[in-house]
């Protein structure tokens, strides 16, 4: 399904004016009171449901830059990917578009289709608008491409009333998390949410990253095998958790936020964008729900692995408004833009200076950058697309009918070997 909406507006909302005022005294070429606004930029995304949030940012950028987003949203990922790839063969190449890091971005860069953003990254890092460690995920052959659309950390959400009812405190170790799950099961309460649709990889990434982060990273580069003993051990731990009754029905299509609100599950291992979804069902942060960083499975690790995800906003190299689009990309990295975006989304920001209204998210945004945590890219982005496709199918089958993990791992590994053999 495609949704199209022109984001050019006649006036500014009061909230947009307040946020724009927070941006400081420096003015860009098209800053407030500056030159005549050049208009709108074509913007394409597979995040059709995020239209209201993007348009909130568009309102602020109109005042800050004289630029708005002409929004076109797709809700089907495959349809969107096909459209974007086809657009590069037309005269209407996208000014701005969302994409994926990893192999999918590398493919476009190899064909010279994406504008480099190296200067934007260096300026943003120098100004403290983005952690330097994030740059590597947008680097191909020494140059940066695109800018981060968003950032999200994967944490454990919980229903505070369920925790209080069973006298459970936030776990700080893996053993405490297991003890909490055992206590909930004994009381007839399902501890954890799980699904066999798309996010079937979540517990695999949590258990493997929390046990052996080096092995987790090696899988994504083809330096390790899915049939290695460490991976098999993690899968068997996952199976034991199933056998103990830790997980809800993976085929339940009830939205996760509703399951947490209703107490169907006590906890959800999810990205921080779940906060906005919980708010949408009238759950109040810090009152009805909260979250904690998932403890490391292996207590001997020096740092606690923290899974993060980020997706890029890119500019076509031959876009009609290439330079203006890159100007917009540079502004997107700023505190002004990211304060608007994070609060519109109900999520954290890659910009540590963003003023996040939710106290829990604001605290996490700061804590995630400390030395106690090792940031690891989400499995979905870290894994080459052909391997990911096979893995999602196999993990879905595994959580639906938990059993011997080896056949599933052998199927994924066969796809991994085929992929990496083609990479030379």
C-alpha positions as CSV (number, residue, x, y, z in Angstrom):
1,X,0.0,0.0,0.0
2,X,1.3,3.5,-0.8
3,X,0.4,6.7,1.0
4,X,1.3,10.0,-0.4
5,X,1.2,13.3,1.3
6,X,2.7,16.7,0.5
7,X,4.3,18.1,3.6
8,X,4.4,21.8,2.5
9,X,2.3,23.7,5.0
10,X,1.1,27.3,5.2
11,X,1.8,27.9,8.9
12,X,3.7,26.5,11.9
13,X,2.3,24.9,14.9
14,X,3.1,26.5,18.2
15,X,5.2,23.5,19.3
16,X,7.3,23.7,16.2
17,X,8.1,27.3,16.9
18,X,9.2,26.5,20.4
19,X,11.4,23.7,19.2
20,X,12.9,25.8,16.4
21,X,13.8,28.5,18.9
22,X,15.9,25.9,20.9
23,X,18.2,25.6,17.9
24,X,20.5,28.5,18.9
25,X,21.3,31.8,17.2
26,X,23.2,30.4,14.3
27,X,21.3,30.5,11.0
28,X,21.8,28.5,7.9
29,X,21.5,29.9,4.4
30,X,17.7,29.5,4.6
31,X,17.3,30.2,8.3
32,X,14.5,32.2,9.9
33,X,14.1,35.5,8.2
34,X,16.6,34.6,5.5
35,X,16.2,34.0,1.8
36,X,13.0,32.9,0.2
37,X,12.2,29.2,0.9
38,X,13.3,27.0,-2.0
39,X,10.4,24.6,-1.4
40,X,10.1,20.9,-0.7
41,X,12.2,17.8,-1.1
42,X,10.9,14.5,-2.3
43,X,11.1,12.0,0.5
44,X,10.4,8.3,0.2
45,X,10.2,5.7,3.0
46,X,9.0,2.3,3.8
47,X,7.8,3.7,7.2
48,X,4.3,4.8,6.0
49,X,3.0,4.5,9.6
50,X,5.5,7.1,10.7
51,X,4.0,9.8,8.5
52,X,2.8,12.0,11.4
53,X,6.2,12.0,13.0
54,X,8.1,12.9,9.8
55,X,5.7,15.7,9.2
56,X,6.3,17.1,12.7
57,X,9.9,17.4,11.8
58,X,9.0,18.8,8.4
59,X,7.1,21.6,10.2
60,X,10.3,22.5,12.1
61,X,12.5,22.3,9.1
62,X,10.3,24.7,7.2
63,X,11.1,27.4,9.8
64,X,14.8,26.4,10.2
65,X,15.7,25.8,6.5
66,X,12.8,26.8,4.3
67,X,12.6,23.2,3.3
68,X,9.8,20.7,3.8
69,X,9.3,17.0,3.1
70,X,7.1,15.9,0.2
71,X,6.2,12.5,1.9
72,X,5.6,9.3,0.1
73,X,5.3,6.3,2.4
74,X,5.1,2.6,1.5
75,X,3.9,-0.1,3.9
76,X,5.2,-3.1,2.0
77,X,9.0,-3.4,2.2
78,X,9.5,-5.4,-1.0
79,X,7.3,-3.1,-3.0
80,X,9.3,-0.1,-1.6
81,X,12.7,-1.7,-2.3
82,X,11.6,-2.4,-5.9
83,X,10.3,1.2,-6.4
84,X,13.5,2.8,-5.1
85,X,15.8,0.6,-7.2
86,X,13.6,1.4,-10.3
87,X,13.7,5.1,-9.5
88,X,17.4,5.3,-10.2
89,X,16.7,4.5,-13.8
90,X,14.3,7.4,-14.2
91,X,14.6,11.2,-14.3
92,X,12.9,11.5,-10.9
93,X,15.5,10.1,-8.5
94,X,14.7,10.6,-4.8
95,X,16.1,13.7,-3.0
96,X,15.8,11.8,0.3
97,X,14.9,8.2,1.0
98,X,15.2,5.7,3.8
99,X,17.2,2.5,3.3
100,X,19.2,-0.2,5.2
101,X,22.8,-0.3,6.3
102,X,24.9,-3.3,5.5
103,X,24.8,-5.2,2.1
104,X,21.8,-3.3,0.8
105,X,23.5,0.1,1.1
106,X,26.8,-1.3,-0.2
107,X,25.0,-2.5,-3.4
108,X,23.7,1.1,-4.1
109,X,27.1,2.7,-3.3
110,X,28.9,0.2,-5.6
111,X,26.7,1.5,-8.5
112,X,27.4,5.1,-7.6
113,X,23.8,5.8,-6.8
114,X,24.2,7.4,-3.3
115,X,25.7,10.8,-2.5
116,X,28.6,10.6,0.1
117,X,28.1,12.4,3.4
118,X,31.7,12.2,4.8
119,X,31.9,16.0,5.5
120,X,28.5,16.0,7.2
121,X,29.6,13.2,9.5
122,X,32.8,14.9,10.4
123,X,31.1,18.1,11.2
124,X,28.4,16.4,13.3
125,X,31.0,14.4,15.3
126,X,33.0,17.6,15.9
127,X,29.9,19.3,17.1
128,X,29.0,16.5,19.4
129,X,25.8,15.7,17.5
130,X,26.6,12.0,16.9
131,X,28.9,9.4,18.6
132,X,31.9,8.7,16.5
133,X,31.4,5.0,17.0
134,X,28.2,5.2,14.9
135,X,30.1,6.3,11.8
136,X,31.5,2.8,11.0
137,X,28.0,1.5,10.3
138,X,27.7,4.1,7.5
139,X,31.2,3.7,6.1
140,X,32.0,2.0,2.8
141,X,35.6,2.0,1.4
142,X,36.6,4.8,3.8
143,X,33.7,7.2,2.9
144,X,30.4,7.8,4.7
145,X,27.1,7.6,3.0
146,X,23.7,8.7,4.3
147,X,22.9,9.8,7.8
148,X,21.1,7.9,10.6
149,X,17.4,8.2,10.4
150,X,16.9,7.0,14.0
151,X,18.5,5.0,16.8
152,X,16.9,2.5,19.1
153,X,18.2,0.3,21.8
154,X,16.8,-3.1,22.6
155,X,15.8,-3.4,26.2
156,X,13.4,-5.3,28.4
157,X,10.0,-3.6,28.9
158,X,7.8,-4.8,31.8
159,X,4.4,-4.2,33.2
160,X,5.0,-2.5,36.5
161,X,1.7,-3.7,38.0
162,X,2.6,-7.4,37.2
163,X,6.0,-6.9,38.8
164,X,4.5,-5.3,41.9
165,X,1.9,-8.0,42.2
166,X,4.6,-10.7,42.3
167,X,7.1,-8.7,44.3
168,X,9.7,-8.6,41.5
169,X,12.4,-6.0,41.3
170,X,14.3,-5.0,38.1
171,X,16.8,-7.7,37.5
172,X,20.5,-6.6,37.4
173,X,22.0,-10.0,36.6
174,X,21.0,-12.9,34.2
175,X,20.4,-15.1,37.2
176,X,18.0,-12.6,38.7
177,X,16.1,-12.4,35.4
178,X,15.8,-16.2,35.3
179,X,14.6,-16.2,38.9
180,X,12.0,-13.6,38.0
181,X,10.8,-15.7,35.1
182,X,10.6,-18.9,37.3
183,X,8.6,-17.0,39.8
184,X,6.1,-15.8,37.2
185,X,5.7,-19.2,35.7
186,X,5.0,-20.7,39.1
187,X,2.3,-18.1,39.6
188,X,0.7,-18.9,36.2
189,X,2.0,-15.7,34.6
190,X,3.8,-15.8,31.2
191,X,7.1,-14.0,31.5
192,X,8.2,-13.1,28.0
193,X,6.7,-12.0,24.7
194,X,7.8,-13.9,21.6
195,X,6.7,-13.9,17.9
196,X,7.2,-16.1,14.9
197,X,6.6,-13.1,12.5
198,X,9.6,-11.0,11.5
199,X,11.1,-10.5,15.0
200,X,11.7,-14.2,15.5
201,X,15.4,-13.4,15.7
202,X,15.2,-11.3,18.9
203,X,16.0,-13.9,21.5
204,X,18.7,-15.4,19.4
205,X,20.5,-12.1,19.2
206,X,20.0,-11.5,23.0
207,X,21.3,-14.8,24.1
208,X,24.2,-15.0,21.6
209,X,25.3,-11.4,22.1
210,X,25.0,-11.7,25.9
211,X,27.0,-14.9,25.9
212,X,29.7,-14.3,23.4
213,X,29.7,-10.9,21.6
214,X,32.7,-11.8,19.5
215,X,31.0,-14.8,18.1
216,X,27.9,-12.7,17.5
217,X,29.9,-10.3,15.4
218,X,31.8,-13.1,13.6
219,X,28.6,-14.5,12.3
220,X,27.7,-11.3,10.6
221,X,31.1,-11.3,8.7
222,X,31.1,-14.9,7.8
223,X,34.1,-15.6,10.1
224,X,32.0,-18.0,12.2
225,X,29.6,-20.8,11.4
226,X,26.0,-21.2,12.6
227,X,26.9,-24.8,13.5
228,X,29.8,-23.7,15.8
229,X,29.5,-25.1,19.3
230,X,28.9,-21.7,20.9
231,X,25.9,-21.1,18.6
232,X,24.5,-24.5,19.3
233,X,24.8,-24.0,23.0
234,X,22.8,-20.7,22.7
235,X,20.1,-22.4,20.7
236,X,19.8,-25.1,23.3
237,X,19.5,-22.5,26.1
238,X,16.7,-20.9,24.1
239,X,15.0,-24.3,23.8
240,X,15.3,-24.9,27.6
241,X,13.6,-21.5,28.1
242,X,10.7,-22.7,26.0
243,X,10.5,-26.0,27.9
244,X,10.2,-24.0,31.1
245,X,7.2,-22.1,29.8
246,X,8.9,-18.7,29.6
247,X,7.4,-17.6,26.4
248,X,3.9,-16.7,25.2
249,X,2.2,-18.0,22.1
250,X,4.5,-16.9,19.1
251,X,1.5,-17.1,16.8
252,X,-0.6,-14.6,18.8
253,X,-1.0,-11.7,16.4
254,X,-2.2,-9.3,19.2
255,X,0.1,-6.3,19.1
256,X,2.9,-6.5,21.7
257,X,1.9,-3.3,23.4
258,X,-1.6,-4.7,24.0
259,X,-0.2,-7.9,25.3
260,X,1.9,-6.0,27.8
261,X,-1.0,-3.7,28.8
262,X,-3.4,-6.7,29.3
263,X,-0.8,-8.6,31.3
264,X,-0.8,-11.4,28.7
265,X,3.0,-11.2,29.1
266,X,5.0,-9.6,31.9
267,X,8.0,-8.5,29.8
268,X,8.8,-7.7,26.2
269,X,12.3,-7.8,24.7
270,X,12.0,-4.9,22.2
271,X,13.4,-1.7,20.7
272,X,12.8,1.5,22.5
273,X,10.4,2.6,19.8
274,X,7.9,0.4,21.8
275,X,7.6,3.3,24.2
276,X,5.6,5.3,21.7
277,X,3.4,2.3,21.0
278,X,2.8,1.8,24.7
279,X,1.9,5.4,25.0
280,X,-0.6,5.0,22.2
281,X,-2.6,2.5,24.2
282,X,-2.7,4.8,27.3
283,X,0.1,3.2,29.2
284,X,2.2,5.8,31.2
285,X,6.0,5.6,31.2
286,X,7.2,5.0,34.8
287,X,3.8,4.3,36.0
288,X,2.2,1.5,33.9
289,X,5.4,0.3,32.3
290,X,9.2,0.7,32.6
291,X,12.3,-1.0,31.1
292,X,15.7,-2.1,32.1
293,X,18.9,-3.0,30.1
294,X,19.0,-6.7,29.6
295,X,21.8,-8.2,31.8
296,X,24.6,-10.1,30.2
297,X,24.2,-13.8,30.1
298,X,27.9,-14.4,30.7
299,X,28.8,-12.7,33.9
300,X,32.5,-12.7,33.0
301,X,32.1,-10.2,30.2
302,X,33.7,-6.9,31.0
303,X,30.9,-4.9,29.3
304,X,27.2,-5.5,29.0
305,X,26.2,-6.0,25.4
306,X,23.5,-3.5,24.3
307,X,21.8,-4.1,20.9
308,X,21.1,-1.0,18.9
309,X,19.6,-0.4,15.5
310,X,19.8,2.5,13.1
311,X,18.5,3.0,9.6
312,X,19.8,5.5,7.1
313,X,18.3,8.5,5.3
314,X,20.1,8.8,1.9
315,X,20.4,11.2,-1.0
316,X,20.5,10.0,-4.6
317,X,23.8,11.1,-6.2
318,X,21.9,12.4,-9.2
319,X,18.9,13.8,-7.4
320,X,17.5,17.1,-8.8
321,X,17.9,18.8,-5.4
322,X,21.0,16.9,-4.3
323,X,22.7,19.8,-2.6
324,X,19.6,20.9,-0.7
325,X,18.9,17.4,0.3
326,X,22.4,17.1,1.8
327,X,21.8,20.4,3.6
328,X,18.6,18.8,5.0
329,X,20.6,15.7,6.0
330,X,23.1,17.8,7.8
331,X,20.3,19.6,9.7
332,X,18.7,16.2,10.6
333,X,21.8,15.5,12.7
334,X,21.3,18.6,14.9
335,X,19.9,18.9,18.4
336,X,16.9,20.9,17.0
337,X,15.9,18.2,14.5
338,X,16.6,15.3,16.8
339,X,14.7,16.8,19.8
340,X,11.6,17.1,17.5
341,X,12.1,13.6,16.0
342,X,12.8,11.7,19.3
343,X,9.8,13.2,21.1
344,X,7.5,12.7,18.1
345,X,8.5,9.1,17.9
346,X,8.6,8.5,21.7
347,X,12.1,7.1,21.4
348,X,15.8,7.8,22.0
349,X,18.0,9.7,19.6
350,X,21.5,9.1,18.3
351,X,22.2,12.8,19.3
352,X,23.1,12.9,23.0
353,X,22.1,16.6,23.2
354,X,18.5,15.9,22.1
355,X,16.1,17.0,24.8
356,X,14.0,13.9,25.4
357,X,10.8,14.4,27.4
358,X,10.5,10.8,28.7
359,X,12.8,10.6,31.7
360,X,13.5,6.8,31.3
361,X,14.4,7.3,27.6
362,X,16.5,10.3,28.4
363,X,18.4,8.4,31.1
364,X,19.0,5.5,28.7
365,X,20.2,7.9,26.0
366,X,23.0,9.0,28.3
367,X,23.8,5.6,29.9
368,X,24.2,3.9,26.6
369,X,27.2,6.0,25.8
370,X,29.1,5.0,28.9
371,X,32.0,2.5,29.2
372,X,29.9,-0.1,30.8
373,X,28.1,-1.1,27.6
374,X,29.2,-2.6,24.3
375,X,27.0,-1.5,21.5
376,X,26.2,-4.2,19.0
377,X,24.3,-3.8,15.8
378,X,20.9,-5.5,15.6
379,X,21.0,-8.9,14.0
380,X,18.5,-7.7,11.3
381,X,20.9,-5.1,10.0
382,X,24.2,-6.9,10.8
383,X,23.3,-10.0,8.8
384,X,23.5,-10.1,4.9
385,X,20.0,-10.1,3.4
386,X,20.1,-13.7,1.9
387,X,21.3,-15.1,5.2
388,X,18.8,-13.1,7.1
389,X,15.9,-14.3,5.0
390,X,16.8,-17.9,5.7
391,X,17.4,-17.2,9.4
392,X,14.1,-15.6,9.9
393,X,12.3,-18.6,8.4
394,X,14.3,-21.0,10.5
395,X,13.9,-19.1,13.8
396,X,10.2,-18.7,13.1
397,X,9.9,-22.5,12.7
398,X,12.0,-23.0,15.8
399,X,9.9,-20.9,18.1
400,X,6.7,-22.4,16.7
401,X,7.9,-25.9,17.4
402,X,11.0,-25.9,19.6
403,X,13.2,-28.9,19.2
404,X,16.6,-30.0,18.0
405,X,18.1,-26.7,16.7
406,X,20.8,-28.3,14.5
407,X,18.6,-28.8,11.3
408,X,17.7,-25.1,11.5
409,X,21.3,-24.0,12.0
410,X,22.5,-26.2,9.1
411,X,19.9,-24.6,6.8
412,X,21.0,-21.1,7.8
413,X,24.7,-22.0,7.5
414,X,24.2,-23.4,4.0
415,X,22.8,-20.1,2.9
416,X,25.7,-18.3,4.7
417,X,28.3,-20.4,2.9
418,X,26.6,-19.7,-0.5
419,X,26.6,-16.0,0.2
420,X,30.1,-15.6,1.4
421,X,31.5,-17.8,-1.4
422,X,30.1,-15.2,-3.8
423,X,31.9,-12.4,-2.1
424,X,35.3,-13.5,-3.2
